[in-house]
Amino acid sequence: MRGAAPFSANFRRLINNATEPLCVRWYLRYKLSYRDLVEMMAERGLSVAHSTILRWVRRYTPEFDKRWGALVQTCSSARMTAFA
């Protein structure tokens, strides 16, 4: 099978759907650079450009903010607000 892709298009799409939010989560949580994430993905056998990760961050950050905002609990205790 000359010229055949090593993975099917569906498998690549599945990998991308799992990789994109993971890269964005790592970028937002650990304050990694885009190039750091490129190196981390290369260690896992995935070839990703830093500009691609930038597009993922722009696409997924509003969704992460919306979901994390729903999970944040406000502190109503006087004792806890004294330390905040």
N, C-alpha and C positions, 0 to 999 in steps of 0.2 A: 504494500500500500504506500506508494510513493506520494509524498506531499501531504499525507494525512496528519491532522492535528493530534497531538498526544492525548488531549482531553476533548470531550464533546462540548458543544456550545452550552448545553444545559448545565454540565458540571462546572464550567468556568463561571457561568452566571451565579450558580449556587455559592461558589467560593467567593466571588466578588460581593455577594449580598451579605456574607458573614464577615468579610474582611473590612468593608467600608465602615460600618459602625464601630468595629473594634479599633481601627486606627483613629477615628474621631474621638472615641472615649479615652484612649491613651493620650492623645494630643491635649485634650481638655483637662484631664485629671493630673497627668504627670508633667505637664509643661515641656514636652519634648518638641524638638524642631521637626520640620517636615523631613529633613534629610536624615535625622535619627530614625524616624519611622520607616523611611526607605531602606535603611540598613537592617532594621528589625524584620521587615518583610522579606528582604533578600535572604536573611538567615533561615527563614521558613520556606524558602524556595519560590517566592512570589516576586515578580519583577513589576515594580510600581514606580512611577515618576513622582517627584515631590509636588509638581503642579497638579497632578491627579489627586493627591491627598488634600491639597488646598481646596480643590473643587468639592471633595467629600465633606470637608469641614464646613464650608459655606452652605452645603445642602443639608447636613444633618444637625448642625448646632441649634437652629431654632426648635427642632423636634426634641432634642435633649433638654433644652431649657424649659420647654413646656412640660415635659414629663417630670423633670427634677423639681420644678416649681410646685407641682401638685403634691410632691412627697415632703416638701419642707413644712415643718410644723413650727408655728409661732410659739414663743415662750410667754406664758402668762403669769408665771410665778415671780413674785417680788424677789425671792431669794436668787433665782436664776438670772433675772435681769440685772442684778447687782454685779454679777460676774461677767456679763456679756459686754 
